[in-house]
Amino acid sequence: MTDLLAGLGRRSLDFFERLGRGHLFLLRVLASVPGLVRRPGLVVKQVWSTGVQSLIIIVISGAFVGMVLGLQGYNTLVTFGAEESLGLVVAKSLLRELGPVVSALLFAGRAGTALTAEIGFMKATEQLSAMEMMAVDPLRRIVAPRFVAAIIAMPLLAAIFTAVGVLGGYFCGVGLLGVDDGSFWSQMQAKVLLMEDVVNGVVIKGVVFGAVISWIAVFEGYDAVPTSEGVSAATTRTVVHSSLAVLGLDFVLTGLMFN
């Protein structure tokens, strides 16, 4: 029993120690962000790497999620004779929840792991140490551009996911199930609100999710044990911690925004 309590206490202390180091790391990264104004090309390159190269999985997933929403929504609404509201249901579901959350999970699995692995292998091959020896700050040159690029890319990917999902719902509901075309779009246009749905759902959630995922990804890579096993473990932690953080923050943000 004593050994069990000792192990639990040791793991708890390790968790809080790592959490503290993560927050100090975040402060150092934020302090390095203003220096990127003089070198915007670093951010643009990382936006391409993290955002544009994630478009394929975002577009394909958004289309199938939208079609599933259209099918399930129609089967539910037709019971109450309200199948004309299918467009509104699809749009609200994607804008408020599924768009930012699913795209964030996909972003964490694709771009987050890539960031962790890239920085982790740079540490394992002593590239970061070499930069420090040449008086080049790795946080400003390597970490900060990737952190900012992920924050920029995430809401854009969430918006694309949502737009493609709405088109997928339209294809399934109108094209396959025979819902009236005018009713599908008119109710969506009349009842989808800019601030409450688009800004709160896609923009704010997208920025918050992007910041958290990029923070976890770059910290895990920068803090990884400089071996192949250490980088592999850091990549796994990035996926797990990012997914849990996204789901937990989604509950908190939804409670604050739509209460």
C-alpha positions as CSV (number, residue, x, y, z in Angstrom):
1,M,0.0,0.0,0.0
2,T,2.8,2.4,0.8
3,D,4.5,1.7,-2.5
4,L,1.2,2.3,-4.3
5,L,0.8,5.7,-2.6
6,A,4.4,6.6,-3.2
7,G,4.1,5.7,-6.9
8,L,0.9,7.8,-7.2
9,G,2.5,10.7,-5.5
10,R,5.6,10.5,-7.7
11,R,3.5,10.4,-10.9
12,S,1.4,13.3,-9.6
13,L,4.5,15.4,-9.0
14,D,5.9,14.5,-12.4
15,F,2.7,15.6,-14.0
16,F,2.6,19.0,-12.3
17,E,6.3,19.5,-13.0
18,R,5.8,18.7,-16.7
19,L,2.8,21.0,-16.7
20,G,4.8,23.8,-15.2
21,R,7.6,23.4,-17.8
22,G,5.0,23.4,-20.5
23,H,3.6,26.7,-19.4
24,L,7.1,28.3,-19.1
25,F,7.8,27.0,-22.6
26,L,4.6,28.6,-23.9
27,L,5.6,31.9,-22.4
28,R,9.0,31.7,-24.1
29,V,7.4,30.9,-27.4
30,L,5.0,33.8,-27.1
31,A,7.9,36.1,-26.3
32,S,9.5,34.9,-29.6
33,V,6.4,35.5,-31.7
34,P,6.9,39.3,-32.3
35,G,10.2,38.7,-33.9
36,L,8.4,36.9,-36.8
37,V,7.2,40.2,-38.1
38,R,10.6,40.7,-39.7
39,R,10.5,37.1,-41.2
40,P,7.0,36.4,-42.4
41,G,8.3,33.8,-44.9
42,L,8.9,31.4,-42.1
43,V,5.2,31.5,-41.1
44,V,4.0,31.2,-44.7
45,K,6.1,28.1,-45.3
46,Q,4.7,26.4,-42.2
47,V,1.2,27.4,-43.1
48,W,1.7,25.5,-46.3
49,S,3.2,22.5,-44.4
50,T,0.6,22.3,-41.7
51,G,-2.5,23.7,-43.4
52,V,-2.4,23.2,-47.2
53,Q,-1.0,19.7,-46.9
54,S,-3.8,18.8,-44.6
55,L,-6.5,19.8,-47.0
56,I,-7.0,16.4,-48.6
57,I,-8.0,14.6,-45.4
58,I,-10.1,17.7,-44.3
59,V,-12.1,17.8,-47.6
60,I,-12.7,14.1,-47.8
61,S,-13.7,13.8,-44.2
62,G,-15.9,16.9,-44.4
63,A,-17.8,15.5,-47.4
64,F,-18.5,12.2,-45.7
65,V,-19.5,13.7,-42.4
66,G,-21.9,16.1,-44.2
67,M,-23.4,13.2,-46.1
68,V,-23.9,11.2,-42.9
69,L,-25.5,14.2,-41.2
70,G,-27.8,14.6,-44.2
71,L,-28.9,11.0,-44.1
72,Q,-29.3,10.7,-40.3
73,G,-31.0,14.1,-40.1
74,Y,-33.4,13.3,-42.8
75,N,-34.4,9.9,-41.2
76,T,-35.1,11.8,-37.9
77,L,-36.8,14.9,-39.3
78,V,-39.1,13.0,-41.7
79,T,-40.7,11.4,-38.7
80,F,-42.0,14.8,-37.6
81,G,-42.7,16.1,-41.1
82,A,-39.8,18.6,-40.8
83,E,-37.5,17.4,-43.5
84,E,-37.4,21.0,-45.0
85,S,-35.2,21.9,-41.9
86,L,-32.5,19.5,-43.0
87,G,-30.2,22.3,-44.3
88,L,-30.5,24.2,-41.0
89,V,-29.7,21.0,-38.9
90,V,-26.7,20.2,-41.0
91,A,-25.3,23.7,-41.0
92,K,-25.8,24.2,-37.2
93,S,-24.3,20.9,-36.4
94,L,-21.2,21.5,-38.5
95,L,-20.7,25.2,-37.5
96,R,-21.1,24.7,-33.8
97,E,-19.6,21.3,-33.1
98,L,-18.6,18.9,-35.8
99,G,-16.7,21.3,-38.0
100,P,-14.2,22.6,-35.5
101,V,-14.0,19.5,-33.4
102,V,-13.5,16.8,-36.1
103,S,-11.1,19.1,-38.1
104,A,-9.1,19.7,-34.9
105,L,-8.8,15.9,-34.2
106,L,-7.8,15.4,-37.8
107,F,-5.3,18.3,-37.6
108,A,-3.8,16.8,-34.4
109,G,-3.4,13.4,-36.0
110,R,-1.8,14.7,-39.2
111,A,-0.1,18.1,-38.6
112,G,0.4,17.8,-34.8
113,T,2.3,14.6,-35.0
114,A,4.4,15.9,-37.9
115,L,5.4,19.0,-35.9
116,T,6.4,16.8,-32.9
117,A,8.3,14.3,-35.0
118,E,10.1,17.1,-36.9
119,I,11.2,19.0,-33.9
120,G,12.0,15.8,-32.0
121,F,14.3,14.5,-34.7
122,M,16.0,17.9,-34.9
123,K,16.7,17.5,-31.2
124,A,17.8,13.9,-31.5
125,T,20.3,14.8,-34.3
126,E,21.5,17.8,-32.3
127,Q,20.4,20.4,-34.9
128,L,18.8,22.5,-32.2
129,S,22.1,22.4,-30.1
130,A,24.0,23.4,-33.2
131,M,21.7,26.4,-33.7
132,E,22.3,27.5,-30.2
133,M,26.0,27.2,-30.7
134,M,25.7,29.6,-33.7
135,A,23.7,32.1,-31.5
136,V,20.5,31.2,-33.3
137,D,17.5,30.9,-31.0
138,P,15.6,27.6,-31.9
139,L,12.4,28.9,-30.3
140,R,12.4,32.0,-32.6
141,R,13.7,30.2,-35.7
142,I,12.0,26.7,-35.4
143,V,9.2,26.6,-32.8
144,A,7.5,30.0,-33.0
145,P,6.8,29.9,-36.8
146,R,5.2,26.5,-36.5
147,F,3.2,27.6,-33.4
148,V,1.8,30.7,-35.2
149,A,1.2,28.8,-38.5
150,A,-1.0,26.2,-36.8
151,I,-3.1,28.9,-35.1
152,I,-3.6,30.5,-38.6
153,A,-4.3,27.2,-40.4
154,M,-6.7,25.6,-37.9
155,P,-9.8,28.0,-38.3
156,L,-9.3,28.0,-42.0
157,L,-9.4,24.2,-42.1
158,A,-12.4,24.2,-39.9
159,A,-14.2,26.6,-42.2
160,I,-13.3,24.5,-45.3
161,F,-14.5,21.3,-43.4
162,T,-17.8,23.0,-42.6
163,A,-18.4,24.3,-46.1
164,V,-17.6,20.9,-47.7
165,G,-19.8,19.2,-45.1
166,V,-22.8,21.4,-46.0
167,L,-22.3,20.5,-49.6
168,G,-22.2,16.9,-48.7
169,G,-25.4,17.2,-46.7
170,Y,-27.0,19.0,-49.7
171,F,-25.9,16.2,-52.1
172,C,-27.3,13.5,-49.8
173,G,-30.5,15.4,-48.8
174,V,-31.5,17.1,-52.0
175,G,-29.8,15.0,-54.6
176,L,-30.5,11.5,-53.2
177,L,-33.4,11.9,-50.8
178,G,-35.5,14.5,-52.6
179,V,-35.6,17.3,-50.1
180,D,-36.7,20.6,-51.6
181,D,-33.8,22.6,-52.9
182,G,-35.2,26.0,-51.9
183,S,-36.2,24.9,-48.4
184,F,-32.7,23.4,-47.8
185,W,-31.0,26.8,-48.4
186,S,-33.6,29.2,-47.3
187,Q,-33.9,28.0,-43.7
188,M,-30.1,27.8,-43.5
189,Q,-29.8,31.4,-44.7
190,A,-32.5,32.7,-42.4
191,K,-31.5,31.1,-39.1
192,V,-27.7,30.6,-39.2
193,L,-26.3,33.6,-37.4
194,L,-22.9,35.2,-38.1
195,M,-21.7,35.8,-34.5
196,E,-23.5,33.0,-32.7
197,D,-22.8,30.2,-35.1
198,V,-19.9,31.2,-37.5
199,V,-17.7,33.3,-35.3
200,N,-18.3,31.3,-32.0
201,G,-18.2,27.9,-33.7
202,V,-15.6,28.1,-36.4
203,V,-13.4,31.1,-35.7
204,I,-13.1,31.1,-31.9
205,K,-13.1,27.4,-31.4
206,G,-10.7,27.0,-34.4
207,V,-8.2,29.5,-33.0
208,V,-8.4,28.0,-29.5
209,F,-8.0,24.4,-30.8
210,G,-5.2,25.4,-33.1
211,A,-3.3,27.2,-30.2
212,V,-3.7,24.2,-27.9
213,I,-2.7,21.6,-30.5
214,S,0.3,23.5,-31.7
215,W,1.4,24.2,-28.1
216,I,1.3,20.5,-27.2
217,A,2.9,19.4,-30.5
218,V,5.9,21.8,-30.3
219,F,6.4,21.2,-26.6
220,E,6.4,17.5,-26.9
221,G,8.9,17.6,-29.8
222,Y,11.1,20.1,-28.0
223,D,11.0,18.2,-24.7
224,A,11.3,14.7,-26.2
225,V,14.1,12.3,-25.2
226,P,16.6,12.6,-28.0
227,T,16.3,9.0,-29.2
228,S,14.0,7.3,-31.7
229,E,12.0,5.7,-28.9
230,G,11.7,9.1,-27.2
231,V,10.5,10.8,-30.4
232,S,8.0,8.0,-31.0
233,A,6.6,8.3,-27.4
234,A,6.4,12.1,-27.8
235,T,4.4,11.7,-31.0
236,T,2.0,9.4,-29.3
237,R,1.5,11.8,-26.4
238,T,0.8,14.6,-28.9
239,V,-2.1,12.7,-30.4
240,V,-3.5,11.6,-27.0
241,H,-3.1,14.9,-25.2
242,S,-4.3,17.0,-28.1
243,S,-7.5,14.9,-28.6
244,L,-8.4,15.0,-24.9
245,A,-7.7,18.8,-24.8
246,V,-9.9,19.4,-27.8
247,L,-12.8,17.4,-26.4
248,G,-12.5,19.0,-23.0
249,L,-12.2,22.5,-24.3
250,D,-15.1,22.0,-26.7
251,F,-17.3,21.2,-23.7
252,V,-16.1,24.3,-21.8
253,L,-16.4,26.6,-24.9
254,T,-19.8,25.3,-25.8
255,G,-21.0,25.9,-22.2
256,L,-19.7,29.5,-22.3
257,M,-20.9,30.4,-25.8
258,F,-24.3,28.7,-26.2
259,N,-25.6,28.6,-22.6
